[in-house]
Amino acid sequence: MMQVLGQYLPPKAVEYCSELIMLYKLHLHIEVERKDRLGDYSPHLGKGNRISINHNLNPFDFLITFIHELAHHVTFKKYGPHHQSHGVEWKEEFKTCMRPVVMMHIFPPDIEQPLIKHMQAPKYTHSGDVVLMKALMKYNKQLSVILLDDLPNGTLFRMTNRSKMVFRKLEKLRTYAMCEEMSTGKKYKVHLLAKITPINT
């Protein structure tokens, strides 16, 4: 198991996560990329409990996702099915499960600091935390990625998945930016972590 985990996790986290998987009798499945989620937890009473994580996450993102899903399992064991998916109980278990990992200083400082702040009020997905996700994305294998958050207001850009449409970034909101589609004048909220191609004018 540790050999497999070593392909996905930071080296310092492999033994700890392996022990957690054995302790909680978890079935870990490595999945192809899913656009709508980084990981998933499914309780299977009498058949073990299943955690799935996307295969293409960088090691630090994989570790945070593993702890996120582990917290779902611990919450389910303590409170059964009758609790909010990302409610108070899950938030407390997430903090408890993540604390030993943070204390081991597995994460580089540019991830550790926003992660500690994220732990104060965990979101339903850490991909909703712009500061933390920008730090994590620095460790992705893809190079030369430009995010909407990096552009100043007024810049024209194209979305990578809608190359014919040209947008102008108008103003930054909390996790989104208000943008105008130039041919129609329609306004759209676009996530700050969207990968874009700037247009030089």
SVG drawing of the C-alpha trace seen along z (x, -y; Angstrom):
<svg xmlns="http://www.w3.org/2000/svg" viewBox="-31 -48 40 55">
<polyline fill="none" stroke="black" stroke-width="0.4" points="0.0,0.0 2.8,-2.4 4.4,-1.9 1.1,-3.0 0.5,-5.9 4.1,-7.1 3.1,-7.8 0.5,-10.3 1.4,-11.8 4.3,-13.8 6.9,-11.4 6.5,-12.5 2.7,-11.8 2.8,-8.2 3.3,-6.3 0.7,-8.4 -2.0,-8.1 -1.3,-4.3 -1.8,-3.9 -5.1,-5.9 -6.4,-3.7 -5.7,-0.5 -7.0,-1.9 -10.4,-2.9 -10.5,0.0 -10.8,-2.3 -10.8,-1.3 -8.9,-4.0 -9.7,-4.3 -7.7,-6.4 -10.0,-7.8 -9.6,-9.5 -10.1,-13.3 -13.7,-14.4 -14.5,-18.0 -17.1,-18.3 -15.1,-16.9 -11.5,-16.3 -12.6,-13.3 -15.5,-11.5 -16.5,-9.4 -19.1,-6.6 -20.0,-4.6 -20.7,-1.0 -22.0,0.7 -20.5,4.1 -18.3,3.7 -15.8,1.2 -15.8,-2.5 -14.7,-3.9 -12.7,-7.1 -12.0,-8.1 -9.5,-10.8 -8.6,-12.1 -5.3,-10.7 -4.1,-14.0 -3.8,-16.1 -0.4,-17.2 0.9,-15.5 -0.2,-18.4 -3.6,-18.7 -4.0,-14.9 -3.2,-15.0 -5.7,-17.8 -8.3,-15.9 -7.6,-12.7 -7.9,-14.4 -11.2,-16.1 -12.7,-12.7 -11.3,-11.0 -13.1,-13.6 -16.3,-12.6 -15.7,-9.0 -14.9,-9.9 -18.0,-12.2 -20.2,-9.4 -18.8,-6.9 -19.6,-9.3 -22.9,-10.8 -24.3,-8.4 -26.1,-9.5 -28.1,-12.3 -25.8,-15.2 -25.1,-18.0 -22.5,-17.0 -20.2,-19.9 -21.8,-21.1 -20.3,-21.8 -19.5,-18.2 -17.5,-17.7 -15.7,-21.0 -14.5,-19.9 -13.4,-16.5 -11.6,-18.1 -9.6,-20.3 -8.8,-17.4 -7.7,-15.2 -5.6,-17.9 -3.9,-19.2 -1.3,-16.3 -0.5,-16.8 0.2,-20.5 2.3,-19.8 4.5,-17.5 5.3,-20.5 4.7,-18.4 3.5,-21.4 5.8,-24.1 5.3,-27.5 3.4,-29.1 0.8,-26.3 0.9,-25.8 0.0,-29.4 -3.2,-29.7 -4.1,-26.1 -3.9,-27.1 -6.2,-30.0 -8.5,-27.8 -8.8,-25.4 -10.3,-28.2 -13.5,-28.0 -13.2,-25.1 -15.3,-25.4 -17.2,-22.5 -14.3,-22.2 -10.8,-23.7 -11.1,-24.6 -13.4,-27.4 -10.6,-29.0 -8.9,-31.2 -5.7,-31.9 -5.1,-28.2 -5.8,-27.0 -3.5,-29.5 -0.7,-28.3 -1.5,-24.6 -1.6,-25.3 2.0,-26.4 2.9,-22.7 0.9,-21.4 2.8,-19.9 1.3,-22.3 3.4,-25.3 2.6,-28.8 -1.0,-28.7 -2.6,-32.2 -5.6,-32.6 -8.3,-35.2 -7.2,-36.3 -3.9,-37.3 -5.4,-39.8 -6.0,-43.5 -9.5,-44.9 -10.2,-45.9 -8.1,-43.1 -9.6,-41.2 -9.3,-37.4 -10.6,-34.2 -11.7,-31.1 -9.7,-28.0 -12.9,-26.1 -14.7,-28.9 -11.9,-30.2 -14.2,-32.2 -15.8,-34.3 -13.9,-37.4 -14.5,-38.7 -13.4,-41.8 -12.7,-41.5 -14.7,-44.2 -14.3,-43.8 -13.1,-41.3 -15.7,-39.8 -14.9,-37.4 -14.2,-34.2 -15.4,-35.3 -14.9,-38.3 -17.7,-40.1 -16.9,-39.9 -18.5,-41.2 -18.8,-39.1 -17.8,-41.6 -20.0,-40.7 -23.3,-40.7 -22.5,-42.9 -23.8,-40.2 -22.3,-40.0 -21.0,-36.7 -19.5,-35.7 -16.3,-33.8 -14.3,-32.0 -11.0,-33.7 -9.2,-30.3 -10.4,-29.9 -7.5,-29.3 -7.6,-31.9 -5.7,-33.3 -5.2,-37.1 -5.6,-39.1 -3.0,-41.7 -4.5,-44.9"/>
</svg>
